[in-house]
Amino acid sequence: MATNRLEGLLKQSVVRGRVLTAPAQLAGYDADGLGYKTFRPDAVVIPSDADEMIRVLQSAKQLGVPICVRGAGTSLSGGPVAAQGGVIVHTSALRNVRKIDVEGFWCEVECGVTLNRLDEILAPHGVFYPPDPSSGPVCTLGGNIAMNAGGAHCFRYGVTSNYVLGVEAVLLDGSVHRFGGPAGGRGPWREDWKRFMVGSEGTLGAFTRFWLRLLPRPEKVWTFRATYSDLITAEKAIHALVTHSSFPVAIELMDPRCVAMVENSPMAAGLPKDSFMLLTEIDGPPALVDARVEAVADILRSAGSRDVVFSDDDEQRKKLWKARKAAGGLMGQLSADFMVQDAVIPKRALAELLQLVYDEADAAGIRAVNVFHAGDGNLHPNFLFDSRNPGELEKVEHIGKRLMQRVVDVGGTLSGEHGIGNDKSAYMPLVFGTDALRLQLAVPAVFNPHHQLNPLKVFAERRFEGLNGATQNGVTPDDKKRVPSVHETGQSVIASTTAVERYFEPFLDPIDGVLCLSAESTATDVEASAAAHKLRFPLLIDRTATLRVQVNATGFAPASSRFGAFCDNIVGMNWKLPNGRTIRVGERVVKTTTGYDLFRFLLASGDRFGHPIDYVLRLRPDCGPTTIVVLKGSVERVSKAIPDVLRTCWMHWFDSIDFISDQDASSAMIRIVVNGPIDESPVAERYLTEFAQSHTLSIDMERNAIPPTDGLPDFAFKTATEHVIPLAREIAKSGVRCVALCYNGVVHGFLDDSADRDNRIRTLINAHGEHLMTVGGDWHSRHLPDLPPSTQETQWITAFEHAADLLAINR
């Protein structure tokens, strides 16, 4: 009876969509890619479009059961499954690519679009979306963004959160909100709420569509494969590649057990079975990438490779990737069950953690193989077992616990791309102390206070107990059906896992390229630590201001064109709350999907929820001398030239591409900053000289230069990339010096210290602020208060503060 009533309620919300309740239909939804943990939903609803999805969420209170949003179900952490029963909302019908803006480097897509399908559609336009999880042929963008997925090529390009400009989400009350948009800013909100949405694992809202950042498609790719007799030599190659000027897009490693598994299968690639196999790839403009081929091959040989094979031919490259691509599928064929983890560790701990995996698995009689993203320390130990055999699942869980404890001990984190789901929720107290955990749990308290959306995920405490203490309409089935077993929730390890406060201590790790120092440090302090190891922090915008002041002045620096925003290069913080307590947010590793993204949310909050004490900076290799190239000409010629340089994959290799204009509205200049080896300088300089000639621009080069720092901007406007040059030109007419970060869509404005400075900034905000909000952008000035929160946002902020017990918030 209850199921019939649930079905009837759902059919009131979907007219063209489908409602599934037959046992045979539901069987396909009882697990994700993890496989061995199964949870049967009571119903599955497949909305035909976003409007039907909205109606389903609007009926959530009436339904009174847990709701779980699901894409392709390829996740590997027990995420999109009905852990407490209820309804699964399958988003497969929302698969439209709504818009591709090549000039603005963004696209608008619905949540059910598959990754490879998007790539096929983008390819003719000469752009691409970099995140590339291995399940690309079938995984959906909604699932990727919910889990903050990565992939082999995220070593250089970054994970999904680096490419989400905007999110449209349906909340449990049925309201639809857009966070960000094509411009990638906050939109009409004071706080950057999209940071919570990305990686939220379906616990905050149901995604309908996204605005995604794109890049010019590389013109040429070289793939290298090398084998090594032991881990020491393989590690030597990894460490050398990580700091090399070629900036590989991928550095993958397979252990001998994995290689042997492939070589004993029909997918054999002709590798020695007792070897470690390293796979790496470089891409870029043909002239530049061809010049780097022998240097990369020499790194692989010098480390002690038995053989190095490389090619730029697409078919040959596919053969080189063959063993790596085959590994995952083979495990599923060779074992009834397998568990794959994706902890991230400092690379200095690689040998120790691999040995722990081998020792624990061998002692338990469990087969373990390793294939992983070695460049960023993202381990993927695979444990092959049969859950039908008594005791095997318990053995695997014990290995997982021991592994995760050690991962955290060495400075790592629980997940780099798979998320937490219900597979690793028991280990969260290893990462979050009492205060940090309270702050984490304050996030769902804002949007999903009763945990009706995807309960028992991310944090084990998140259990749906009904709405207002009671079930609704009698449709919730017997509570006994709702109580997962010990093995389903991981409760067996919670009892021995207690929250311990953890903080960052000052450190420099030259292997991983991370530095922890005070937020009150200056450029001199950073350079004093980094330069000795041939590392740099390229996002410095002022020589004398503290890091904290620089971050609060703007979220971007000129080098964000190549390396991303401040929030992608400051990876962790010690943060002092308004109540006087200090918490650690973020990580010391550069890749994490462990919990809600409080780090980026707080970093963009302007110290409204406390302030940073220490930063953990992601450093970059200093590849050689810096050259500043200035192209000058009329405003019209410069404006026309900039889109042409952005459309080429040279854009990936210039630290910055800036449009600079001031009171002289008739002329402007492009400032391009290049950091690279001396022997590559002629290649870049030849391209830029030819580019200047083709656009009738003058060119000046300052070699061996100090990277430019424009100082603290008086205001920063964030808009869509296609609007940034017209916006800068318009602002410059009012006598403001403008530096436009062309790819990032940011205009930095610099005024004198005249008495009417603040009024001039207000005038510009009044003139352009509404348009910035419309495209999902925002504005900020270090001299003026930020946008006041709306009534809706005030409610969210109040709920967040109350749940977090922050006390004495200074609004």
Order of alpha helices (4+ residues) and beta strands (2+ residues): alpha-beta-alpha-beta-alpha-alpha-beta-beta-beta-beta-alpha-beta-alpha-alpha-beta-beta-alpha-beta-beta-beta-alpha-beta-alpha-beta-alpha-beta-alpha-beta-alpha-beta-beta-alpha-alpha-alpha-alpha-alpha-alpha-beta-beta-alpha-beta-alpha-alpha-beta-beta-alpha-beta-beta-beta-alpha-beta-beta-alpha-beta-beta-alpha-beta-beta-alpha-beta-alpha
